[in-house]
């Protein structure tokens, strides 16, 4: 075989290989883009997880049209029938899963997400601001992780939030004043963090409030609110002074 023929044969084999490679990548891209936007956001969360020893995210893949069959994911009928957006993700629940990684900003971009439970994992880093822009979110439970940083004033946008559990993490800074004004918030647990400053006021709707084991200081406020409280725990802080009569005036006797 001449040198020309050898080169031609090599070029043909190389061209065939490249064509097959392009077809493979193209088919995977088409499969990926067939996944709806909720699934793409969830996959980005999966890629932010560094270790998944229990393989709870194993069946999360781009070949599905929707993520509704994925472990820990629940959907509801929201979009137009017959479209990829008919079923939309409304819940992500992966507690006690030994996940190591961070909370990606893409979770806050899932339009109809109402329930997040990632408690009892090894999540670290700070919470992205997109989480606090989730106006549909009703439950945010991230207890028993190692999440740090401050709670921003953006939390005041979460007007549908009913339960907030950030206990046993490493949050610091002041508790946002507008947290107490959220109209649907009934359960708040921020215990065992490093929150500082004075005890926030205006808790007129919350029924369960646990701010124990933090670094709160100063004296108890007169205008605390608390007429809906059924449980209040402020123990293991640095609060000083007397208990003002105005503080307990509105709190139910039970």
TORROKOL-973542 format. One record per atom (N, C-alpha, C): x, y, z. Coordinates in Angstrom, 2 decimals, always signed. Layout:
N
R    east   north      up
R       X       Y       Z
...
***
This chain:
254
R    east   north      up
R   +0.86   -1.19   +0.00
R   +0.00   +0.00   +0.00
R   +0.89   +1.24   +0.00
R   +0.57   +2.19   -0.90
R   +1.39   +3.40   -1.00
R   +1.17   +4.29   +0.20
R   +2.10   +5.24   +0.37
R   +1.98   +6.20   +1.47
R   +0.71   +7.02   +1.34
R   +0.36   +7.36   +0.10
R   -0.88   +8.13   -0.12
R   -2.10   +7.34   +0.32
R   -2.12   +6.05   -0.04
R   -3.26   +5.20   +0.33
R   -3.35   +5.03   +1.84
R   -2.20   +4.90   +2.49
R   -2.19   +4.77   +3.95
R   -2.75   +6.02   +4.61
R   -2.32   +7.16   +4.13
R   -2.81   +8.43   +4.70
R   -4.30   +8.59   +4.47
R   -4.75   +8.19   +3.27
R   -6.18   +8.29   +2.95
R   -7.00   +7.38   +3.85
R   -6.49   +6.17   +4.07
R   -7.18   +5.21   +4.94
R   -7.23   +5.72   +6.39
R   -6.11   +6.29   +6.85
R   -6.07   +6.84   +8.22
R   -7.02   +8.01   +8.36
R   -7.05   +8.85   +7.32
R   -7.96  +10.01   +7.38
R   -9.42   +9.56   +7.42
R   -9.74   +8.51   +6.65
R  -11.11   +7.99   +6.61
R  -11.51   +7.44   +7.97
R  -10.62   +6.68   +8.62
R  -10.92   +6.12   +9.93
R  -11.09   +7.22  +10.97
R  -10.23   +8.24  +10.90
R  -10.32   +9.35  +11.85
R  -11.62  +10.12  +11.64
R  -12.00  +10.34  +10.40
R  -13.25  +11.05  +10.09
R  -14.46  +10.28  +10.60
R  -14.43   +8.96  +10.43
R  -15.54   +8.12  +10.90
R  -15.67   +8.18  +12.42
R  -14.50   +8.16  +13.10
R  -14.53   +8.23  +14.57
R  -15.09   +9.56  +15.04
R  -14.65  +10.64  +14.40
R  -15.14  +11.97  +14.78
R  -16.63  +12.09  +14.53
R  -17.11  +11.52  +13.44
R  -18.54  +11.58  +13.14
R  -19.36  +10.85  +14.20
R  -18.89   +9.66  +14.57
R  -19.58   +8.91  +15.63
R  -19.57   +9.66  +16.95
R  -18.44  +10.33  +17.25
R  -18.33  +11.10  +18.49
R  -19.30  +12.26  +18.50
R  -19.38  +12.96  +17.38
R  -20.31  +14.09  +17.27
R  -21.75  +13.62  +17.41
R  -22.09  +12.49  +16.78
R  -23.45  +11.96  +16.89
R  -23.79  +11.57  +18.32
R  -22.81  +11.00  +19.04
R  -23.03  +10.60  +20.43
R  -23.26  +11.81  +21.31
R  -22.41  +12.83  +21.15
R  -22.55  +14.05  +21.97
R  -23.86  +14.75  +21.65
R  -24.21  +14.79  +20.33
R  -25.45  +15.44  +19.93
R  -26.66  +14.74  +20.52
R  -26.66  +13.41  +20.50
R  -27.79  +12.66  +21.04
R  -27.92  +12.87  +22.54
R  -26.79  +12.95  +23.26
R  -26.84  +13.21  +24.70
R  -27.33  +14.63  +24.96
R  -26.92  +15.57  +24.13
R  -27.37  +16.95  +24.33
R  -28.87  +17.07  +24.11
R  -29.36  +16.38  +23.03
R  -30.79  +16.40  +22.76
R  -31.56  +15.79  +23.92
R  -31.02  +14.66  +24.47
R  -31.67  +14.02  +25.62
R  -31.68  +14.96  +26.82
R  -30.55  +15.68  +27.00
R  -30.46  +16.59  +28.15
R  -31.46  +17.73  +28.01
R  -31.54  +18.28  +26.76
R  -32.43  +19.42  +26.58
R  -33.90  +18.99  +26.61
R  -34.18  +17.68  +26.49
R  -35.56  +17.23  +26.60
R  -36.05  +17.26  +28.04
R  -35.13  +17.28  +28.98
R  -35.47  +17.38  +30.39
R  -35.98  +18.79  +30.67
R  -37.09  +18.89  +31.41
R  -37.64  +20.23  +31.65
R  -36.75  +21.03  +32.58
R  -37.08  +22.31  +32.73
R  -36.21  +23.23  +33.47
R  -36.05  +22.83  +34.93
R  -37.10  +22.28  +35.55
R  -36.98  +21.84  +36.94
R  -35.92  +20.76  +37.08
R  -35.93  +19.82  +36.14
R  -34.94  +18.75  +36.17
R  -33.53  +19.26  +35.98
R  -33.35  +20.21  +35.10
R  -32.02  +20.78  +34.87
R  -31.50  +21.46  +36.13
R  -32.37  +22.20  +36.82
R  -31.97  +22.86  +38.07
R  -31.60  +21.82  +39.13
R  -32.35  +20.73  +39.20
R  -32.05  +19.68  +40.18
R  -30.73  +18.99  +39.85
R  -30.45  +18.78  +38.57
R  -29.18  +18.16  +38.20
R  -28.01  +19.04  +38.61
R  -28.17  +20.35  +38.51
R  -27.10  +21.25  +38.94
R  -26.88  +21.15  +40.45
R  -27.98  +20.92  +41.19
R  -27.82  +20.66  +42.62
R  -27.06  +19.36  +42.84
R  -27.39  +18.33  +42.06
R  -26.69  +17.05  +42.18
R  -25.19  +17.23  +41.95
R  -24.83  +18.04  +40.97
R  -23.42  +18.23  +40.65
R  -22.69  +19.06  +41.71
R  -23.44  +19.73  +42.59
R  -22.82  +20.46  +43.69
R  -22.57  +19.56  +44.90
R  -23.06  +18.31  +44.83
R  -22.85  +17.35  +45.91
R  -21.54  +16.60  +45.66
R  -20.64  +16.67  +46.61
R  -19.32  +16.06  +46.45
R  -19.29  +14.59  +46.84
R  -20.20  +14.19  +47.71
R  -20.21  +12.79  +48.15
R  -21.64  +12.36  +48.44
R  -22.04  +11.24  +47.88
R  -23.38  +10.67  +48.04
R  -23.23   +9.20  +48.40
R  -22.80   +8.91  +49.64
R  -22.46   +7.52  +49.99
R  -23.64   +6.56  +49.96
R  -24.85   +7.07  +50.11
R  -26.03   +6.19  +50.07
R  -26.64   +6.11  +48.68
R  -26.04   +6.80  +47.71
R  -26.50   +6.78  +46.31
R  -27.96   +7.20  +46.18
R  -28.37   +8.19  +46.97
R  -29.76   +8.63  +46.90
R  -30.04   +9.42  +45.61
R  -28.98   +9.91  +44.97
R  -29.15  +10.68  +43.73
R  -28.83   +9.85  +42.49
R  -28.71   +8.56  +42.67
R  -28.25   +7.69  +41.57
R  -29.20   +7.71  +40.38
R  -30.51   +7.77  +40.63
R  -31.45   +7.71  +39.50
R  -31.79   +9.10  +38.95
R  -31.05  +10.12  +39.36
R  -31.20  +11.45  +38.78
R  -30.35  +11.51  +37.51
R  -30.95  +11.54  +36.35
R  -30.16  +11.60  +35.12
R  -30.91  +12.38  +34.05
R  -30.17  +12.81  +33.03
R  -30.70  +13.70  +32.00
R  -31.55  +12.99  +30.95
R  -31.69  +11.69  +31.03
R  -32.43  +10.96  +30.01
R  -33.94  +10.99  +30.26
R  -34.37  +11.44  +31.43
R  -35.80  +11.50  +31.74
R  -36.39  +12.83  +31.25
R  -37.65  +12.78  +30.85
R  -38.33  +13.99  +30.40
R  -38.63  +14.92  +31.57
R  -38.95  +14.33  +32.71
R  -39.20  +15.11  +33.93
R  -38.48  +14.42  +35.10
R  -38.25  +15.15  +36.19
R  -37.59  +14.56  +37.34
R  -38.57  +13.96  +38.35
R  -39.82  +13.79  +37.96
R  -40.85  +13.42  +38.94
R  -40.69  +12.02  +39.51
R  -39.91  +11.16  +38.83
R  -39.68   +9.82  +39.35
R  -38.37   +9.72  +40.13
R  -37.65  +10.81  +40.27
R  -36.38  +10.79  +40.97
R  -36.59  +10.66  +42.47
R  -35.64  +10.00  +43.11
R  -35.72   +9.81  +44.56
R  -35.72  +11.16  +45.27
R  -36.68  +11.34  +46.18
R  -36.76  +12.55  +46.97
R  -37.51  +13.70  +46.32
R  -37.97  +13.50  +45.08
R  -38.64  +14.57  +44.33
R  -40.13  +14.27  +44.21
R  -40.95  +15.27  +44.44
R  -42.39  +15.13  +44.25
R  -42.89  +16.24  +43.34
R  -43.88  +15.92  +42.51
R  -44.42  +16.88  +41.54
R  -45.93  +17.03  +41.72
R  -46.44  +18.10  +41.14
R  -47.88  +18.35  +41.12
R  -48.29  +18.77  +39.72
R  -49.57  +18.60  +39.41
R  -50.10  +18.99  +38.11
R  -50.32  +20.50  +38.10
R  -49.51  +21.19  +37.34
R  -49.56  +22.66  +37.32
R  -49.65  +23.20  +35.90
R  -48.83  +22.69  +34.99
R  -48.76  +23.22  +33.64
R  -49.88  +22.72  +32.75
R  -49.77  +23.04  +31.46
R  -50.78  +22.64  +30.49
R  -50.65  +21.15  +30.20
R  -51.77  +20.40  +30.16
R  -51.72  +18.96  +29.87
R  -51.06  +18.68  +28.53
R  -50.26  +17.61  +28.49
R  -49.59  +17.22  +27.26
R  -48.29  +17.93  +26.99
R  -47.87  +18.81  +27.88
R  -46.61  +19.52  +27.72
R  -45.60  +19.03  +28.76
R  -44.29  +19.24  +28.52
R  -43.29  +18.83  +29.52
R  -43.45  +19.53  +30.87
R  -44.17  +20.67  +30.87
R  -44.35  +21.42  +32.10
R  -45.66  +21.10  +32.80
R  -46.34  +20.01  +32.38
R  -47.59  +19.63  +33.03
R  -47.34  +19.29  +34.50
R  -46.33  +18.45  +34.76
R  -45.94  +18.13  +36.13
R  -44.73  +18.97  +36.50
R  -44.86  +19.74  +37.57
R  -43.77  +20.59  +38.03
R  -43.33  +20.18  +39.43
R  -42.06  +20.34  +39.71
R  -41.50  +19.94  +41.01
R  -42.02  +20.87  +42.10
R  -42.59  +20.28  +43.14
R  -43.08  +21.07  +44.27
R  -42.41  +20.68  +45.59
R  -41.66  +19.57  +45.61
R  -41.04  +19.14  +46.87
R  -39.71  +18.45  +46.60
R  -38.73  +18.76  +47.46
R  -37.44  +18.06  +47.48
R  -37.17  +17.66  +48.91
R  -37.18  +16.37  +49.18
R  -37.00  +15.86  +50.54
R  -35.94  +14.77  +50.55
R  -34.77  +15.10  +51.07
R  -33.66  +14.14  +51.17
R  -33.01  +14.22  +52.55
R  -33.79  +14.07  +53.62
R  -33.21  +14.11  +54.96
R  -32.41  +12.84  +55.26
R  -31.48  +12.94  +56.18
R  -30.72  +11.77  +56.65
R  -30.05  +11.00  +55.50
R  -29.49  +11.72  +54.54
R  -28.94  +11.08  +53.35
R  -27.42  +11.13  +53.28
R  -26.77  +11.73  +54.27
R  -25.31  +11.82  +54.34
R  -24.71  +12.56  +53.14
R  -25.45  +13.49  +52.59
R  -24.97  +14.25  +51.44
R  -23.93  +15.27  +51.88
R  -22.82  +15.31  +51.19
R  -21.76  +16.28  +51.44
R  -21.66  +17.21  +50.26
R  -21.80  +18.51  +50.52
R  -21.73  +19.48  +49.44
R  -22.35  +20.78  +49.88
R  -22.95  +21.50  +48.96
R  -23.54  +22.80  +49.27
R  -24.94  +22.90  +48.67
R  -25.66  +23.92  +49.10
R  -26.99  +24.19  +48.55
R  -26.80  +25.09  +47.34
R  -27.03  +24.57  +46.15
R  -26.79  +25.34  +44.93
R  -27.89  +26.38  +44.73
R  -27.51  +27.45  +44.04
R  -28.47  +28.52  +43.80
R  -29.62  +28.08  +42.90
R  -29.43  +26.98  +42.18
R  -30.47  +26.52  +41.26
R  -31.72  +26.03  +41.97
R  -31.60  +25.61  +43.21
R  -32.80  +25.18  +43.95
R  -33.79  +26.34  +44.09
R  -33.26  +27.54  +44.24
R  -34.13  +28.71  +44.35
R  -34.75  +29.13  +43.04
R  -34.35  +28.50  +41.94
R  -34.88  +28.85  +40.63
R  -36.00  +27.92  +40.18
R  -36.31  +26.91  +41.02
R  -37.41  +25.99  +40.69
R  -38.72  +26.71  +41.04
R  -39.48  +27.05  +40.04
R  -40.55  +28.03  +40.15
R  -41.62  +27.69  +41.17
R  -42.02  +26.42  +41.23
R  -43.15  +26.04  +42.08
R  -42.72  +25.24  +43.32
R  -41.47  +25.29  +43.67
R  -40.98  +24.53  +44.81
R  -41.58  +25.07  +46.11
R  -42.23  +24.19  +46.86
R  -42.92  +24.58  +48.09
R  -42.30  +23.95  +49.34
R  -41.53  +22.91  +49.16
R  -41.05  +22.14  +50.31
R  -39.61  +21.72  +50.06
R  -38.70  +22.13  +50.96
R  -37.31  +21.68  +50.92
R  -36.96  +21.09  +52.28
R  -36.56  +19.84  +52.29
R  -36.09  +19.20  +53.52
R  -34.76  +18.50  +53.21
R  -33.68  +19.15  +53.62
R  -32.34  +18.58  +53.46
R  -31.67  +18.47  +54.83
R  -32.46  +18.22  +55.84
R  -31.95  +18.15  +57.21
R  -31.11  +16.90  +57.43
R  -30.25  +16.98  +58.43
R  -29.40  +15.85  +58.82
R  -28.52  +15.34  +57.68
R  -27.78  +16.26  +57.08
R  -26.79  +15.92  +56.08
R  -25.46  +16.59  +56.46
R  -24.57  +16.76  +55.50
R  -23.29  +17.43  +55.74
R  -23.13  +18.61  +54.77
R  -24.21  +19.35  +54.58
R  -24.18  +20.50  +53.69
R  -23.44  +21.65  +54.35
R  -22.65  +22.37  +53.58
R  -21.85  +23.46  +54.13
R  -21.97  +24.69  +53.24
R  -21.13  +25.68  +53.51
R  -21.21  +26.92  +52.75
R  -22.37  +27.77  +53.22
R  -22.68  +28.80  +52.48
R  -23.79  +29.70  +52.84
R  -24.96  +29.46  +51.90
R  -26.12  +29.98  +52.28
R  -27.31  +29.83  +51.45
R  -27.32  +30.89  +50.36
R  -27.57  +30.51  +49.11
R  -27.64  +31.50  +48.03
R  -28.88  +32.38  +48.16
R  -28.78  +33.60  +47.67
R  -29.91  +34.52  +47.77
R  -31.13  +34.04  +47.01
R  -30.93  +33.19  +45.99
R  -32.07  +32.71  +45.22
R  -33.05  +31.93  +46.08
R  -32.56  +31.30  +47.13
R  -33.45  +30.55  +48.02
R  -34.47  +31.49  +48.66
R  -34.03  +32.69  +49.01
R  -34.92  +33.63  +49.69
R  -35.83  +34.37  +48.72
R  -35.62  +34.17  +47.43
R  -36.53  +34.72  +46.43
R  -37.62  +33.73  +46.04
R  -37.62  +32.56  +46.68
R  -38.60  +31.52  +46.36
R  -39.94  +31.87  +47.03
R  -40.75  +32.60  +46.30
R  -42.00  +33.10  +46.89
R  -43.00  +31.98  +47.17
R  -42.86  +30.82  +46.51
R  -43.80  +29.72  +46.72
R  -43.43  +28.85  +47.92
R  -42.21  +29.00  +48.42
R  -41.71  +28.07  +49.44
R  -42.50  +28.19  +50.74
R  -42.95  +27.03  +51.25
R  -43.71  +26.97  +52.49
R  -42.92  +26.32  +53.62
R  -42.03  +25.38  +53.28
R  -41.24  +24.67  +54.27
R  -39.77  +24.72  +53.86
R  -38.92  +25.21  +54.77
R  -37.47  +25.20  +54.54
R  -36.83  +24.59  +55.78
R  -36.41  +23.34  +55.65
R  -35.83  +22.60  +56.77
R  -34.41  +22.17  +56.40
R  -33.43  +22.80  +57.03
R  -32.02  +22.52  +56.76
R  -31.27  +22.23  +58.06
R  -31.95  +21.75  +59.05
R  -31.34  +21.53  +60.37
R  -30.26  +20.46  +60.33
R  -29.36  +20.54  +61.29
R  -28.29  +19.55  +61.45
R  -27.42  +19.41  +60.20
R  -26.90  +20.55  +59.76
R  -25.88  +20.60  +58.73
R  -24.76  +21.48  +59.25
R  -23.90  +21.97  +58.40
R  -22.85  +22.90  +58.82
R  -22.88  +24.16  +57.95
R  -24.10  +24.63  +57.68
R  -24.30  +25.81  +56.85
R  -23.96  +27.06  +57.67
R  -23.27  +28.00  +57.05
R  -22.82  +29.20  +57.76
R  -23.32  +30.45  +57.04
R  -22.84  +31.60  +57.50
R  -23.25  +32.87  +56.89
R  -24.40  +33.50  +57.64
R  -24.91  +34.59  +57.10
R  -25.99  +35.33  +57.74
R  -27.31  +35.11  +57.01
R  -28.40  +35.38  +57.72
R  -29.71  +35.39  +57.10
R  -29.96  +36.80  +56.56
R  -30.18  +36.95  +55.26
R  -30.37  +38.29  +54.70
R  -31.79  +38.82  +54.91
R  -31.94  +40.12  +54.73
R  -33.27  +40.73  +54.80
R  -34.18  +40.21  +53.69
R  -33.60  +39.58  +52.69
R  -34.39  +39.01  +51.61
R  -35.40  +37.98  +52.10
R  -35.19  +37.46  +53.30
R  -36.11  +36.46  +53.82
R  -37.52  +37.03  +53.96
R  -37.61  +38.35  +54.00
R  -38.91  +39.00  +54.09
R  -39.77  +38.81  +52.85
R  -39.18  +38.32  +51.75
R  -39.93  +38.06  +50.53
R  -40.66  +36.72  +50.56
R  -40.31  +35.89  +51.53
R  -40.87  +34.53  +51.57
R  -42.23  +34.55  +52.28
R  -43.18  +35.20  +51.66
R  -44.47  +35.47  +52.31
R  -45.32  +34.22  +52.51
R  -45.01  +33.14  +51.81
R  -45.77  +31.89  +51.98
R  -45.12  +30.93  +52.96
R  -43.98  +31.31  +53.50
R  -43.24  +30.41  +54.39
R  -44.03  +30.13  +55.67
R  -44.16  +28.83  +55.99
R  -44.87  +28.40  +57.19
R  -43.92  +27.83  +58.24
R  -42.89  +27.11  +57.79
R  -41.95  +26.47  +58.72
R  -40.53  +26.80  +58.29
R  -39.74  +27.29  +59.24
R  -38.32  +27.57  +59.02
R  -37.52  +26.87  +60.10
R  -36.73  +25.88  +59.70
R  -35.90  +25.14  +60.66
R  -34.45  +25.16  +60.18
R  -33.66  +26.01  +60.81
R  -32.23  +26.13  +60.50
R  -31.40  +25.76  +61.71
R  -31.96  +25.01  +62.61
R  -31.28  +24.68  +63.87
R  -30.05  +23.82  +63.64
R  -29.11  +23.92  +64.60
R  -27.90  +23.09  +64.60
R  -27.09  +23.26  +63.32
R  -26.76  +24.51  +63.03
R  -25.88  +24.86  +61.94
R  -24.83  +25.83  +62.46
R  -24.31  +26.69  +61.59
R  -23.29  +27.66  +62.01
R  -23.64  +29.06  +61.52
R  -24.94  +29.37  +61.47
R  -25.37  +30.70  +61.07
R  -24.92  +31.73  +62.12
R  -24.66  +32.94  +61.66
R  -24.21  +34.00  +62.56
R  -24.87  +35.32  +62.17
R  -24.51  +36.38  +62.89
R  -25.08  +37.69  +62.59
R  -26.41  +37.90  +63.27
R  -27.10  +38.96  +62.86
R  -28.38  +39.32  +63.45
R  -29.52  +38.52  +62.83
R  -30.56  +38.31  +63.61
R  -31.79  +37.72  +63.07
R  -32.54  +38.84  +62.37
R  -32.86  +38.68  +61.09
R  -33.53  +39.76  +60.35
R  -34.82  +40.20  +61.04
R  -35.03  +41.51  +61.11
R  -36.22  +42.04  +61.78
R  -37.49  +41.64  +61.05
R  -37.43  +41.54  +59.71
R  -38.65  +41.24  +58.98
R  -39.03  +39.77  +59.02
R  -38.21  +38.93  +59.64
R  -38.59  +37.52  +59.80
R  -39.88  +37.39  +60.59
R  -40.01  +38.21  +61.61
R  -41.18  +38.11  +62.50
R  -42.46  +38.63  +61.86
R  -42.35  +39.30  +60.72
R  -43.54  +39.88  +60.09
R  -44.15  +38.98  +59.02
R  -43.51  +37.86  +58.71
R  -44.05  +36.97  +57.68
R  -45.41  +36.45  +58.13
R  -46.47  +36.68  +57.36
R  -47.83  +36.44  +57.84
R  -48.21  +34.98  +58.02
R  -47.55  +34.06  +57.33
R  -47.91  +32.64  +57.40
R  -46.95  +31.80  +58.23
R  -45.92  +32.44  +58.76
R  -44.89  +31.71  +59.50
R  -45.42  +31.31  +60.87
R  -45.43  +30.00  +61.15
R  -45.94  +29.51  +62.43
R  -44.90  +28.74  +63.24
R  -43.86  +28.21  +62.59
R  -42.83  +27.44  +63.29
R  -41.46  +27.97  +62.90
R  -40.67  +28.39  +63.91
R  -39.32  +28.90  +63.68
R  -38.37  +28.23  +64.68
R  -37.35  +27.57  +64.17
R  -36.31  +27.02  +65.03
R  -34.95  +27.45  +64.49
R  -34.27  +28.29  +65.27
R  -32.92  +28.75  +64.93
R  -31.94  +28.35  +66.02
R  -32.28  +27.38  +66.81
R  -31.46  +27.01  +67.95
R  -30.10  +26.47  +67.53
R  -29.15  +26.57  +68.44
R  -27.81  +26.01  +68.26
R  -27.12  +26.56  +67.01
R  -27.07  +27.90  +66.94
R  -26.30  +28.60  +65.93
R  -25.46  +29.66  +66.63
R  -25.07  +30.70  +65.91
R  -24.28  +31.78  +66.48
R  -24.92  +33.13  +66.23
R  -26.25  +33.17  +66.24
R  -26.96  +34.43  +66.07
R  -26.68  +35.35  +67.25
R  -26.47  +36.61  +66.95
R  -26.16  +37.58  +68.00
R  -27.16  +38.75  +67.93
R  -26.94  +39.74  +68.79
R  -27.85  +40.88  +68.83
R  -28.99  +40.65  +69.79
R  -29.95  +41.51  +69.75
R  -31.06  +41.43  +70.69
R  -32.16  +40.50  +70.18
R  -33.07  +40.14  +71.08
R  -34.21  +39.29  +70.71
R  -35.12  +40.08  +69.78
R  -35.42  +39.55  +68.59
R  -36.29  +40.29  +67.66
R  -37.71  +40.42  +68.19
R  -38.42  +41.40  +67.67
R  -39.79  +41.66  +68.13
R  -40.79  +41.44  +67.00
R  -42.07  +41.49  +67.36
R  -43.13  +41.45  +66.36
R  -43.62  +40.06  +65.99
R  -43.33  +39.05  +66.81
R  -43.79  +37.70  +66.49
R  -45.27  +37.56  +66.86
R  -46.12  +38.02  +65.95
R  -47.55  +38.01  +66.22
R  -48.25  +36.76  +65.69
R  -47.60  +36.03  +64.81
R  -48.25  +34.88  +64.18
R  -47.59  +33.55  +64.54
R  -46.33  +33.59  +64.96
R  -45.57  +32.36  +65.22
R  -46.13  +31.63  +66.44
R  -46.26  +30.30  +66.32
R  -46.77  +29.48  +67.41
R  -45.64  +28.75  +68.14
R  -44.60  +28.39  +67.42
R  -43.44  +27.70  +68.02
R  -42.19  +28.49  +67.66
R  -41.46  +28.95  +68.69
R  -40.26  +29.77  +68.47
R  -39.14  +29.27  +69.37
R  -38.07  +28.79  +68.75
R  -36.92  +28.28  +69.51
R  -35.67  +29.03  +69.04
R  -35.18  +29.92  +69.90
R  -33.96  +30.69  +69.63
R  -32.87  +30.33  +70.63
R  -32.98  +29.17  +71.25
R  -32.05  +28.77  +72.30
R  -30.66  +28.47  +71.76
R  -29.69  +28.52  +72.66
R  -28.30  +28.16  +72.35
R  -27.73  +29.00  +71.20
R  -27.83  +30.31  +71.37
R  -27.23  +31.26  +70.46
R  -26.42  +32.28  +71.26
R  -26.16  +33.43  +70.68
R  -25.40  +34.48  +71.37
R  -26.22  +35.75  +71.52
R  -27.54  +35.59  +71.62
R  -28.41  +36.75  +71.78
R  -28.12  +37.43  +73.11
R  -28.15  +38.77  +73.11
R  -27.80  +39.51  +74.33
R  -28.77  +40.66  +74.57
R  -28.44  +41.49  +75.52
R  -29.32  +42.59  +75.88
R  -30.47  +42.12  +76.76
R  -31.47  +42.94  +76.88
R  -32.63  +42.62  +77.72
R  -33.81  +42.21  +76.85
R  -34.82  +41.64  +77.48
R  -36.01  +41.22  +76.74
R  -36.80  +42.46  +76.30
R  -37.33  +42.46  +75.09
R  -38.05  +43.64  +74.58
R  -39.45  +43.77  +75.18
R  -39.92  +44.99  +75.25
R  -41.28  +45.23  +75.72
R  -42.32  +44.88  +74.66
R  -42.01  +45.22  +73.41
R  -42.97  +45.01  +72.31
R  -42.64  +43.72  +71.57
R  -42.65  +42.62  +72.27
R  -42.26  +41.34  +71.69
R  -43.37  +40.75  +70.84
R  -44.60  +40.95  +71.20
R  -45.71  +40.26  +70.53
R  -45.92  +38.91  +71.20
R  -46.16  +37.88  +70.42
R  -46.24  +36.54  +70.98
R  -47.62  +36.06  +71.37
R  -48.66  +36.74  +70.89
R  -50.00  +36.33  +71.31
R  -50.42  +34.97  +70.76
R  -49.73  +34.47  +69.75
R  -50.07  +33.15  +69.19
R  -49.16  +32.04  +69.68
R  -48.19  +32.35  +70.52
R  -47.19  +31.37  +70.93
R  -47.78  +30.22  +71.75
R  -47.29  +29.02  +71.43
R  -47.57  +27.84  +72.25
R  -46.28  +27.27  +72.84
R  -45.13  +27.67  +72.25
R  -43.83  +27.21  +72.76
R  -42.81  +28.30  +72.49
R  -42.05  +28.66  +73.54
R  -41.02  +29.69  +73.42
R  -39.80  +29.24  +74.21
R  -38.62  +29.24  +73.55
R  -37.38  +28.84  +74.21
R  -36.29  +29.84  +73.86
R  -35.84  +30.58  +74.87
R  -34.75  +31.55  +74.73
R  -33.56  +31.17  +75.59
R  -33.51  +29.94  +76.06
R  -32.47  +29.52  +77.00
R  -31.09  +29.47  +76.32
R  -30.06  +29.46  +77.14
R  -28.67  +29.37  +76.69
R  -28.32  +30.48  +75.68
R  -28.58  +31.70  +76.11
R  -28.13  +32.88  +75.41
R  -27.42  +33.78  +76.43
R  -27.24  +35.03  +76.10
R  -26.59  +35.98  +77.01
R  -27.54  +37.12  +77.37
R  -28.82  +36.79  +77.43
R  -29.85  +37.78  +77.76
R  -29.78  +38.10  +79.25
R  -29.89  +39.38  +79.57
R  -29.75  +39.81  +80.97
R  -30.91  +40.74  +81.35
R  -30.91  +41.16  +82.60
R  -31.94  +42.08  +83.10
R  -33.16  +41.35  +83.62
R  -34.18  +42.11  +83.87
R  -35.43  +41.55  +84.39
R  -36.37  +41.17  +83.26
R  -37.41  +40.43  +83.60
R  -38.44  +40.09  +82.62
R  -39.52  +41.16  +82.70
R  -39.62  +42.04  +81.69
R  -40.59  +43.13  +81.74
R  -42.03  +42.62  +81.72
R  -42.91  +43.24  +82.50
R  -44.32  +42.83  +82.47
R  -44.92  +42.93  +81.07
R  -44.47  +43.93  +80.30
R  -45.00  +44.10  +78.94
R  -44.60  +42.96  +78.03
R  -43.47  +42.32  +78.35
R  -43.00  +41.21  +77.53
R  -43.95  +40.02  +77.62
R  -44.44  +39.75  +78.81
R  -45.29  +38.57  +79.02
R  -46.78  +38.89  +78.91
R  -47.09  +40.14  +78.73
R  -48.50  +40.54  +78.76
R  -49.33  +39.86  +77.68
R  -48.77  +39.77  +76.46
R  -49.52  +39.22  +75.35
R  -49.31  +37.72  +75.13
R  -48.32  +37.15  +75.80
R  -48.03  +35.73  +75.63
R  -49.11  +34.91  +76.35
R  -49.72  +33.93  +75.68
R  -50.77  +33.11  +76.32
R  -50.26  +32.42  +77.57
R  -51.14  +32.23  +78.52
R  -50.75  +31.64  +79.81
R  -50.26  +30.20  +79.66
R  -50.71  +29.51  +78.63
R  -50.32  +28.11  +78.49
R  -49.02  +27.95  +77.70
***
